[in-house]
Amino acid sequence: MRVQARRAGALLGGLMLPAVSLADWTLNMSPGVTSSSNEIFSLHMTILWICVAIGVVVFGVMFWSIFAHRKSDDRKPANFHENTLVEILWTVIPLVILVVMAIPATATLVDMYDTSEAEIDIKVTGYQWRWKYDYIDQEFGYFSNISTSDDEIYNRTEKSEHYLLDVDNPMVIPTNTRVRLLLTANDVIHSWWVPEFGVKKDAIPGFINEVWTQVDEPGIYRGQCTELCGVKHGFMPVVVKAVPREEYDAWVNEQTAAAEAERELTQKDWTMAELMERGEKAYATACAACHQPDGTGAPPAFPALKGSQMALEDMEGHIDIVVNGSAGTAMQAFGNQLSEVDLAAVITYERNAWGNNTGEMVTPKQIFDYKNQE
């Protein structure tokens, strides 16, 4: 009884709060920032008003009939079984309404599925739990990981404005340019969604789905993965940065140069300290979500690396499982996700962090040779 009283009091208190204390909300869709999202919004409003008109007519006739033919007014009900004209009307009128609704809906869908004449192609690959963007024509790519800190997630500090919607590397596109996105996934089904673009497309392993967008206004636009893709599903945001074409071209040149420099790092003579520093960053980005920042893991799905036999003794097995993954388990293959430098760095880090202290170092050249001998 006391529990019910408390619940009733909480409900009453919530209802008595002023409207300004509630979170910002709206009853309608927003137009968005692309031509597709504006077409979707216009279609939504058209269908909405058609449904409103139908509702007004149907409920109007229903309420008039209830009032005008009420029993208390001594009305006698009509006694008939069939009326050909009525049956024709209630068949033809809904058919006409459906056709009227289908015409703009079909035009919008045709436009949304037309990915031709794109100036830029970007391959979007979903991983558990991050996105990879490959700029096909420019021959570079990178991963986009959530950048919300653990302190925010676990309520140790105040949450930022874009809690769970910030990433380290957003997808960058030029304004006033038609961009085609080729979506797929590496492991399970994901879904790439940016509400302001009017774009939501599934990323399915083994399939390529296409969608296009064109943003006219510079800005930062946010979305999320909208497919239940595992325990970190809520930590897989999408961030797109739209910039003027000149700024985009300069950014592409920087990324191309950085990708080339990254490839050259394979031949560099690395020190243990350099590999440990880089490996700590790579581990935090690619491994900590499953094996925990302190290497203790989450057995049995994600075994501990701290003090494990593999990290302390079996170097060849350690390299193999990081590069190729482990079939039938949650361990992904990182051979195509990380560069040779990051692979070497993260393995070196795992073999020397958290008290493992093997003193063993794996070089990028070792990883390169290992991958080429397979």
N, C-alpha and C positions, 0 to 999 in steps of 0.2 A: 504493500500500500504506500509506504514511504517512497519507494522507487518511482511509482506512478505519479505521486505528487511532485517529486522533483522534476520528472520529465515534463509534466504539465506546466510547472513554473518556468522551466527553461524555454519551452515553446512560447509561452505567453510573453516572457521577457524579450525573445527574439522578434516577436511580432510588434512589440512596442518600440523597438529601436527606430530612430529616424532614418529616412531613406539615404541620407548622406553618409551613414556609417556602413552601408553595404558596398560590396565591390561593384566596379563599373560593369554594366551589362546592357544588352540590347536585345530586342525581340526580332530584329530583322537581319538579313545578310548585309555584308558591306560590298560596295562595288569593286573593290580591289584596284590594282595598278596596271593591269594588262588588258588588252582588247578582249582576250578570252574571258577573263573574270568579269568584265563589264557586260559581255554578251550573256554570261550565265546569270548575272544579276538582273538584266533586262528580261530574260526568259522567266526567271523566278517571279518577278513582279507581274508579268503578263499572265502567267498561270494562276498566281495568287488572286488577281482581280477577277479572272474567269470563275474561279472557285467561289469567291465572295458573291458574285452575281448569281451563280447557281444556288448557293445557300440561301440568299435573300428570296429568290423565287420559290424554292422548295419549301422553306420554313414559313414563308408568307402564305402560300396556299394551304399548308398544313394548319397553321394557326387560324386562318380565316375559316377553314372547314370545321375545325373544332368549335369555334365560336358561333358561326352562322347556323350550324346544324346540330347544336347541342340538344340533348334529350329534354332538358327542362323547358325548352321553347316549343314543345309538342311537335317536333319535326318527325316525319316518318321517313325511314331510309328507303332509297330507291332500290328496286329489286330487278337487277339485270345480271346476265352472266357474261356476255361478250359485247365488245364494241370495237369494230374493225378500225375505225378512225383513230381511237385512242391508242390501240396497239401499234398502229403504223407510226403515230406521232412519238410514242415513247421509245420506239426503235430508231427512227430517223434523227430525231433531235440529238440524243447522245452521240450518235455516229458523226453528225456534223460537228458537234463540240470537240470530239476527239480528233477529227481531221484538222480543225482550226488550231488545236493545241499541238498537233504533231508537226505542222509545217515549220514554225519557228524552232521547235526542239530539234528537228532533224537538221536544219540549217546550222544550228549551234554545234551539234555533234560532228557534223562533217568538217566544220572549220577547226574544231579542237583536234581531230584526228589527222588533219592535213599537215604533215611534217616536212613537206617539200620546200625548196627554196631557202633552206636554212644556211646562214653564213658561218656558223660555228657549231661544231659537234662536240659534246661533252659526254663521256661515258660515266655513269653514276653506278657504283657498285656498293651494295649494302653488306656490311660485315657485322658480326656480333661484337661490339655494338657501336659502330661508327660508319662513316661514309668515306668512299674514295672517289675522287674526281680526276678523271684522265682527260686531258685536253688533246683529243686525237690528232688534230691538224698540227698542233705545236709540239707534240711528242714529249709532254711532261705530265706528271700527275702527283697527287699528294692525298694524304688522309686528313679527314676533318673529325676531330675528337671533341667531346664535351670538355669545357674548361671551367665549369662550376667547381669550386673547391670542395673537398671533403668536409671542411669546417662548416660550410653553408648547408651541405646535405645533412649532416648529423647535428645541426642546430647548435654548433659551438660558436657561431658568429651570425651576425644579421644577414639575412638573405638579400642579394642584390636585385636590381630592377629586373634583370633578365635571368632570373633563377632557372636553371636547367635548360636555358635557351641560348647559351653562349658557347662558342667553339673556338679552338685555337686557329684553325684555317678555314675561313668561309669560302664558299664557291664564289668566284668573281666573274661577272659578265658585263659586257658593255651595254649601255643604254641604246635605244632605237635600233636594235639589232636582233634579228630572228635567230634564236638559239635552239638547237635540237638536242634533247636529252635522251640518251640510250640507257635504259635502266635494267640492271640485272642484280643478282645477289651471289655471294660466295658460299653461303651456308644454309640459311632458312629464308622464308619469305619475309621481306621488309616492304615498307610502303613510304614513298617519298612525297611529302605534302607541304606545300606552302600556300596557305589560305589566300593571301593577297594576290597570288598569281592565278588562282583558279585551277591549280594543278595538284592532282593526287593520283599517283600511279604506283602499282605494285612492282616491286623488284623481286623476281622469281629466279631461283637457281636454274641455269640451263636455258633460260629464255631471255630475249631482248625485247623490252617494251619501249615504244617511242612516244614522246610527247614534246611539245614545243612551247616556247614562251618568248615574249618580247616586252621588256620593261622600258617605259619611256622616261620615268623619273628616277634620278639617282637616289640611292638610299640603301638601308639594310633591312632585309625582309626575313622573317623567322618562321620556322615550321617544325615539324617533328615526324618521326616514324609513326605511322598509324596502324601498324600491324603488330600483334602480340608476338614478339620475336625472341622472347626469353626473359630471364630475370632482370636484365638491365634495359628492358624495352623503354622505360621512361627516361633513360639517360642517353638518348640518341637524337639530339636536335639537328635541325637543318637550318643553316644560315646562308643567305645569298646576299652578296654585296654588288649592287649595280652602280657602275661608275661611267663617266664620259669616255668616249672611244679613245681619246688621246691618253688618258690615264690607264685605260685597260691595255693599250699597246705597250706602254712603258712597263706595266706589271708583267706582261707576258715575256718581255725581254729579260727582266730580272729573274723570272722563274726558269726560263730556258738556260740562262747562265748558271743559276744555282744547281739545276739538274746536271749540267755538264761537269761542274765542279764536284758534285757528289760522286759522279762516276769515276772521276780522277782520284778520289780519296782512297779507292781500293788499293792503289799502288803505294800509298804513303806508309812510312814506317811509324807505327803507332806505339805509344808508351802505355804502360798499365794504367797510369793516372788518367790519361786521355780517354782510354776505353771505358774505365770505370765511371767517369763523369758523363760520357755520352750514354753509356749503358743504363745508368740510373734514370735518365730522362726517357729512354726508349722503354724501359721496364714499366715506368709509371704510366706511359701512354698505352702500351699494348698488352701488358701482362698483369698489372696490379689489380685490375677489376676482378680477375678470377683467383689469382694466387696470393692476393692481399699485398699491401705495401710492405709488410714486414716478412713476406715470404712464407707465412704459416699456412697459406692455402685455405681451402674449405672442403676437406675430405668428406665423402670419397670422390666426388666429381672433380675437384681441383686439388690434387695432392700438394703437400708442403714441399717447397724447394729448400727451405732452411734445414740443414742437416740431412738432406736426402742423399741416398747412395748415388743416384745419378749425378747430382751436382758435385759431389765430393770425389767420385772415382771414375765414372764412365763418361769420358769426354766425347768419344765418338757417338755414343747413344744420345748424349745431350744435344750434340749438333744435329743429329738425325731427327729427333723429335721436334726440335724448334723449326727446322727447315721443312720437314715433311708432315708434321702433325702425327696424330695417332688415330688410326681408323677405329670407328666404333666408340670413340670417347669425345669429350667436349674440347679436346686439344686441337686447335686449328693448325694448319700449315702456314707458317709465316714466311716461307721461302719467296713467295711472290708479293708479300705485303711489305716487307722491310728490305732495305738495301743491304748489300753485303757488309757495309760498315756497321749498320745498326744491329744486324744479326750477330756479328762478332762481338760488338760491344755488350749486348744484352746477355749473351752467354758468358762472357767474361765477368760481367757484373753478378750474375746468379751464382757463379762458382767462387766468388770472393766476398759477397755481401753477407750480412746477418751472422757473422762468425764462421762462415764456411772456410774462408781464408786458405784456399788451395794453393794460391800463388801462381796458378796457371792462367795463361793468356791465350785467347783465340784471336787470330788476326783476320782482317777482311780477305786477305789472299787465301787463307785456309778455307774460308767459306766459299769463295769463288771457285777454287779447285774442287771442293767437295760437290758443288752443284753441277759442275761440268763433267764429272766422272760418272754421274748417275745415268 
